[in-house]
Amino acid sequence: MLVESPPEQRAETASVLPGRRAIRAAGLLVSLAVLVLVALASIAVGAKELSLGQVWHGLFDASGTYADTVVSDRLSRTLLGLLAGAALGLAGAVLQALTRNPLADPGLLGLNAGASAAVVTAITFFGVTSLSGYVWFAFCGAAAVGAVVWFLGGRRGATPVRLVLAGTAISAALYGYLQAVMILDDAALGRMRFWTVGSLGSGSDEAVLQVVPFLVVGSLLALLLARPLNAMAMGDDTAKALGADLNRTRALSMLVATMLSGAATAACGPIVFVGLMVPHVVRSFTGPDQRWILPYAAVLSPVLLLGADVLGRIVARPAEVQVGIVTAIIGGPVFILLVRRRRTAQL
C-alpha cells in the first residue's frame, strides 16, 4: 500500500528543488566568471614579463613588437587550454559514470597509453617530428585502444568491471612497449620527453584547428548522454525499466571518451589528474546528477588546467614548468585525500 506524503511535505519538497536548481545555476555562472578571469590571466601572464599595456598592444596591434608573444604564443595556448581542459573534464565525468567508479579517468581505459604508444611509433618508425603528425597518430592510437577495450570488455555484454580490467591490461602492455622503444632509440627518447610530460606550450592555430571538430562533437554527445548515464547509475535493471538502452549508452560513452581524451592528449600530451579530480570534486556539491556534473566539469576543468599552466610559467621564470608536471604535483596529494575520504565513508 502506498502512503502519500502530507500536502505540507510535498509543498516543501517542491519549493526546495527549484531552490537547489537556482543555487546550482548561480554556481555555474560564478564558475564561468572564474574561467574568464583565469583565461585573461593566461593571456596576461607568461614566462616573459610584460605589462598590461604591452599585452593590450600585442593583442590589437598585429605589427607591434609584442604581437608574436601575446597572440601567437599566449592566446593560442589559452585557447588550447580551454578546449583541452573541457575535453578532459567531460571525458573523466563520462568515464566515472560509465564505470561507476568516482576515481576513474581516461587513463583507466588505456586511452592515454594508446595515444602515447602511437606517437612513439610515429617518431621511431615513421620519422614524424611535427605536431600535426603527432595529433593524428595520437588520436588514432586512442581510438584503436578504445575499440579494443570495447571488444575485450564484451561489446554488447560489456560491463564496467570488464571495461576497466581490459583497459588496465592494455595500458600495462602498451607502457611496456613504450619504455622498450624509448630505451632502444635515444632519438625517440629525446623527442618524446617533452610530449609525454604534457604541455600547452605547443599550442598553435594549427593544433587548435585540428582538434576542434573532435572536441565540439564529443562535447555535444557527452551532454546528450546525461540522462541515460543518470539511469545507468541506478543499476542495469532499473535503467532498463526506465527505457535506457544500456549497450548504446555504453558504446556512445566509450566513443565520447575516446574522442575527447584522444584529441586532448594528441594536442597536449598525456596530462594527468584533470579528468579525475574535477568531476569528483564537482560531484561533492552538485550531487550525482550528470545534467549538472557535465557542465560544471566542462567549465572548471579548464580553470584547473589554465591555472596550473599560469603557475608553471611564474615559478621558474624565465623558464617554465610544464603544465603536466604541475597538475601531477597538485593531483597526487588530492588523489590520496580523495581515496582516504572514500575509505573513511565506507567504514
C-alpha positions as CSV (number, residue, x, y, z in Angstrom):
1,M,0.0,0.0,0.0
2,L,1.4,3.4,-1.0
3,V,1.3,6.2,1.5
4,E,1.1,9.7,0.2
5,S,3.2,12.4,1.7
6,P,1.3,15.1,3.6
7,P,0.5,18.2,1.5
8,E,2.8,20.3,3.6
9,Q,5.8,18.0,2.9
10,R,5.0,17.9,-0.9
11,A,4.9,21.6,-0.9
12,E,8.2,21.9,0.9
13,T,9.9,19.4,-1.5
14,A,8.5,21.3,-4.5
15,S,9.9,24.6,-3.1
16,V,13.3,23.1,-2.3
17,L,14.0,21.6,-5.7
18,P,13.8,24.9,-7.6
19,G,15.9,26.5,-4.9
20,R,18.6,23.9,-5.4
21,R,18.5,24.4,-9.2
22,A,18.8,28.1,-8.7
23,I,21.9,27.6,-6.5
24,R,23.5,25.3,-9.0
25,A,22.7,27.6,-11.9
26,A,24.2,30.5,-9.9
27,G,27.3,28.4,-9.1
28,L,27.7,27.6,-12.8
29,L,27.6,31.3,-13.7
30,V,30.2,32.0,-11.0
31,S,32.4,29.2,-12.4
32,L,32.1,30.8,-15.8
33,A,33.2,34.1,-14.4
34,V,36.2,32.4,-12.7
35,L,37.1,30.8,-16.1
36,V,37.1,34.1,-17.8
37,L,39.4,35.6,-15.2
38,V,41.8,32.6,-15.4
39,A,41.8,32.8,-19.2
40,L,42.6,36.5,-19.0
41,A,45.4,35.7,-16.6
42,S,46.7,33.1,-19.0
43,I,47.0,35.8,-21.7
44,A,48.5,38.4,-19.4
45,V,51.0,36.3,-17.5
46,G,53.9,34.4,-19.0
47,A,57.5,33.4,-18.5
48,K,58.4,36.7,-20.2
49,E,57.2,39.6,-18.1
50,L,55.0,42.1,-20.0
51,S,53.0,45.0,-18.6
52,L,49.2,45.0,-19.2
53,G,49.7,47.8,-21.7
54,Q,52.2,45.7,-23.7
55,V,49.8,42.8,-23.6
56,W,47.0,45.0,-24.8
57,H,49.1,46.3,-27.7
58,G,50.2,42.8,-28.6
59,L,46.5,41.7,-28.9
60,F,45.3,44.5,-31.0
61,D,48.4,45.6,-33.0
62,A,49.4,42.8,-35.3
63,S,52.5,44.6,-36.4
64,G,53.6,45.5,-32.9
65,T,56.6,44.3,-31.0
66,Y,54.7,42.0,-28.7
67,A,52.2,40.5,-31.2
68,D,54.1,37.3,-31.6
69,T,54.4,36.8,-27.9
70,V,50.8,37.6,-27.0
71,V,48.9,36.3,-29.9
72,S,50.9,33.5,-31.4
73,D,52.0,32.2,-28.0
74,R,49.7,33.1,-25.2
75,L,46.4,33.4,-27.0
76,S,46.7,30.2,-28.9
77,R,48.0,28.5,-25.7
78,T,45.0,29.8,-23.8
79,L,42.5,28.6,-26.4
80,L,44.1,25.1,-26.4
81,G,44.0,25.0,-22.6
82,L,40.2,25.9,-22.7
83,L,39.5,23.2,-25.2
84,A,41.7,20.5,-23.8
85,G,40.6,21.2,-20.2
86,A,36.9,21.0,-21.1
87,A,37.6,17.8,-23.1
88,L,39.5,16.1,-20.2
89,G,36.8,17.1,-17.7
90,L,34.0,15.8,-19.8
91,A,35.8,12.6,-20.6
92,G,36.6,12.0,-16.9
93,A,33.0,12.6,-15.9
94,V,31.6,10.3,-18.6
95,L,34.1,7.5,-17.7
96,Q,33.3,7.8,-14.0
97,A,29.6,7.4,-14.8
98,L,30.2,4.6,-17.2
99,T,32.4,2.6,-14.9
100,R,30.6,3.6,-11.7
101,N,34.0,4.5,-10.3
102,P,34.3,8.0,-8.9
103,L,38.1,7.8,-9.2
104,A,38.2,6.9,-12.9
105,D,39.9,8.9,-15.6
106,P,40.8,8.5,-19.3
107,G,44.0,6.6,-18.3
108,L,41.9,3.9,-16.7
109,L,40.7,2.5,-20.0
110,G,44.1,2.8,-21.7
111,L,43.3,5.8,-23.9
112,N,46.3,7.8,-22.8
113,A,48.6,4.8,-23.2
114,G,47.2,4.2,-26.7
115,A,47.9,7.8,-27.7
116,S,51.5,7.7,-26.3
117,A,52.3,4.4,-27.9
118,A,51.1,5.7,-31.3
119,V,53.3,8.8,-31.0
120,V,56.4,6.8,-30.1
121,T,55.7,4.5,-33.1
122,A,55.3,7.5,-35.4
123,I,58.6,9.0,-34.2
124,T,60.7,5.8,-34.2
125,F,59.4,4.0,-37.2
126,F,58.0,6.7,-39.5
127,G,60.2,9.7,-38.7
128,V,57.4,12.0,-37.7
129,T,58.6,15.1,-35.9
130,S,55.8,17.7,-36.3
131,L,52.9,18.4,-34.0
132,S,50.5,17.9,-36.9
133,G,51.8,14.4,-37.3
134,Y,51.6,13.7,-33.6
135,V,48.0,14.8,-33.5
136,W,46.7,12.2,-35.9
137,F,48.8,9.4,-34.7
138,A,47.8,10.0,-31.1
139,F,44.2,10.3,-31.9
140,C,44.2,7.1,-33.9
141,G,46.1,5.3,-31.1
142,A,43.5,6.3,-28.5
143,A,40.7,5.3,-30.9
144,A,42.2,1.9,-31.6
145,V,42.7,1.2,-27.9
146,G,39.1,2.3,-27.2
147,A,37.8,-0.1,-29.8
148,V,40.0,-3.0,-28.4
149,V,38.8,-2.3,-24.9
150,W,35.2,-2.3,-26.0
151,F,35.8,-5.6,-27.8
152,L,37.6,-7.3,-24.9
153,G,35.0,-5.9,-22.5
154,G,32.3,-7.9,-24.1
155,R,30.9,-5.5,-26.7
156,R,27.1,-5.8,-26.3
157,G,27.6,-7.5,-22.9
158,A,30.2,-5.0,-21.7
159,T,30.1,-4.2,-18.0
160,P,32.0,-1.6,-16.0
161,V,34.3,-4.2,-14.4
162,R,35.1,-5.8,-17.8
163,L,35.9,-2.5,-19.4
164,V,38.2,-1.5,-16.5
165,L,40.1,-4.8,-16.5
166,A,40.6,-4.7,-20.3
167,G,41.8,-1.1,-20.1
168,T,44.2,-1.9,-17.3
169,A,45.7,-4.9,-19.1
170,I,46.1,-3.0,-22.4
171,S,47.7,0.0,-20.5
172,A,50.3,-2.2,-18.9
173,A,51.2,-3.8,-22.2
174,L,51.4,-0.5,-24.1
175,Y,53.5,1.2,-21.4
176,G,55.9,-1.7,-21.6
177,Y,56.2,-1.3,-25.3
178,L,56.6,2.5,-24.8
179,Q,59.5,2.1,-22.4
180,A,61.2,-0.5,-24.5
181,V,61.2,1.6,-27.7
182,M,62.3,4.7,-25.9
183,I,65.2,2.9,-24.3
184,L,66.4,1.4,-27.5
185,D,66.0,4.6,-29.5
186,D,67.8,7.6,-28.0
187,A,66.4,10.0,-30.6
188,A,62.9,8.9,-29.9
189,L,63.6,9.4,-26.1
190,G,64.7,12.9,-26.7
191,R,61.8,13.9,-28.9
192,M,59.2,12.1,-26.7
193,R,60.5,13.6,-23.4
194,F,58.7,16.9,-24.0
195,W,55.5,15.5,-25.3
196,T,55.0,12.8,-22.6
197,V,55.2,15.4,-19.8
198,G,52.1,17.2,-21.1
199,S,52.3,20.8,-22.2
200,L,50.2,23.7,-23.6
201,G,53.4,25.2,-25.0
202,S,52.8,23.5,-28.3
203,G,49.6,25.5,-28.7
204,S,49.2,27.0,-32.1
205,D,46.4,27.9,-34.5
206,E,47.1,24.7,-36.4
207,A,46.9,22.5,-33.3
208,V,43.7,24.2,-32.2
209,L,42.0,23.8,-35.6
210,Q,42.9,20.2,-35.9
211,V,41.3,19.1,-32.6
212,V,38.3,21.5,-32.6
213,P,36.0,19.2,-34.6
214,F,36.6,16.2,-32.4
215,L,36.2,18.3,-29.2
216,V,33.0,20.0,-30.3
217,V,31.3,16.8,-31.4
218,G,32.5,14.9,-28.4
219,S,31.3,17.6,-26.0
220,L,27.8,17.8,-27.5
221,L,27.5,14.0,-27.4
222,A,28.7,14.0,-23.8
223,L,26.0,16.5,-22.7
224,L,23.3,14.4,-24.6
225,L,24.3,11.4,-22.6
226,A,23.5,13.0,-19.2
227,R,20.0,11.4,-18.8
228,P,21.0,7.8,-20.0
229,L,24.0,7.9,-17.6
230,N,21.7,9.0,-14.8
231,A,19.5,6.0,-15.5
232,M,22.6,3.6,-15.6
233,A,23.7,4.9,-12.2
234,M,20.6,3.3,-10.7
235,G,21.7,-0.2,-11.8
236,D,21.2,-2.1,-15.1
237,D,17.7,-3.5,-14.2
238,T,16.4,-0.1,-13.1
239,A,17.9,1.6,-16.2
240,K,16.2,-1.0,-18.5
241,A,12.9,-0.4,-16.7
242,L,13.3,3.3,-17.3
243,G,13.8,2.7,-21.0
244,A,17.6,3.2,-21.3
245,D,19.5,1.3,-24.0
246,L,22.5,0.1,-22.0
247,N,24.5,-1.2,-24.9
248,R,24.0,2.0,-26.9
249,T,24.8,4.2,-23.9
250,R,28.0,2.3,-23.1
251,A,29.1,2.3,-26.7
252,L,28.5,6.1,-27.1
253,S,30.2,6.8,-23.8
254,M,33.3,4.9,-25.0
255,L,33.2,6.8,-28.3
256,V,32.8,10.2,-26.5
257,A,35.6,9.4,-24.0
258,T,37.9,8.3,-26.9
259,M,37.2,11.4,-29.0
260,L,37.7,13.9,-26.1
261,S,40.7,12.4,-24.4
262,G,42.3,11.3,-27.6
263,A,42.1,14.8,-29.1
264,A,43.2,16.5,-25.9
265,T,46.1,14.0,-25.5
266,A,47.1,14.4,-29.1
267,A,47.4,18.2,-28.8
268,C,48.9,18.5,-25.3
269,G,50.3,15.1,-24.4
270,P,49.0,12.9,-21.6
271,I,48.0,15.4,-18.8
272,V,47.0,13.5,-15.7
273,F,44.6,14.1,-12.9
274,V,42.4,16.8,-14.5
275,G,39.8,14.3,-15.7
276,L,39.9,12.6,-12.3
277,M,39.9,15.5,-9.8
278,V,37.4,17.9,-11.3
279,P,34.4,15.6,-11.9
280,H,35.0,14.0,-8.5
281,V,35.1,17.4,-6.7
282,V,32.1,18.7,-8.7
283,R,30.0,15.7,-7.6
284,S,30.5,16.6,-4.0
285,F,28.4,19.8,-4.4
286,T,26.2,19.0,-7.4
287,G,25.2,15.5,-6.3
288,P,25.1,12.6,-8.8
289,D,23.0,14.3,-11.5
290,Q,25.0,14.2,-14.7
291,R,23.0,17.1,-16.1
292,W,24.9,19.3,-13.6
293,I,28.2,17.3,-13.3
294,L,29.0,17.5,-17.0
295,P,28.5,21.3,-17.5
296,Y,30.4,22.0,-14.3
297,A,33.3,19.7,-15.3
298,A,33.4,21.4,-18.7
299,V,33.8,24.8,-17.1
300,L,36.0,24.0,-14.0
301,S,38.5,21.6,-15.7
302,P,39.9,24.4,-17.9
303,V,40.1,26.6,-14.8
304,L,42.4,23.9,-13.2
305,L,44.4,23.4,-16.4
306,L,45.0,27.0,-17.2
307,G,45.6,27.9,-13.6
308,A,48.3,25.2,-13.4
309,D,49.8,26.4,-16.6
310,V,50.0,30.0,-15.3
311,L,51.6,28.8,-12.1
312,G,54.1,26.8,-14.1
313,R,55.1,30.0,-16.0
314,I,55.6,32.0,-12.8
315,V,57.5,29.7,-10.5
316,A,60.6,29.1,-12.8
317,R,61.0,32.4,-14.7
318,P,62.4,32.9,-17.2
319,A,62.0,29.2,-17.8
320,E,58.7,27.4,-17.1
321,V,57.4,24.2,-15.6
322,Q,55.2,22.2,-17.9
323,V,51.6,22.0,-17.0
324,G,51.6,18.2,-16.9
325,I,54.2,18.4,-14.0
326,V,52.2,21.0,-12.1
327,T,48.9,19.0,-12.4
328,A,50.7,15.9,-11.2
329,I,52.2,17.7,-8.2
330,I,48.7,19.1,-7.3
331,G,46.9,16.0,-8.2
332,G,48.9,13.4,-6.2
333,P,48.1,14.7,-2.7
334,V,44.5,15.5,-3.8
335,F,44.1,11.9,-5.1
336,I,45.4,10.5,-1.8
337,L,43.0,12.7,0.1
338,L,40.0,11.6,-2.1
339,V,40.9,7.9,-1.6
340,R,41.2,8.4,2.2
341,R,37.9,10.2,2.3
342,R,36.2,7.4,0.3
343,R,37.6,4.7,2.5
344,T,36.5,6.6,5.6
345,A,33.0,7.0,4.2
346,Q,32.8,3.2,3.5
347,L,33.9,2.2,7.1
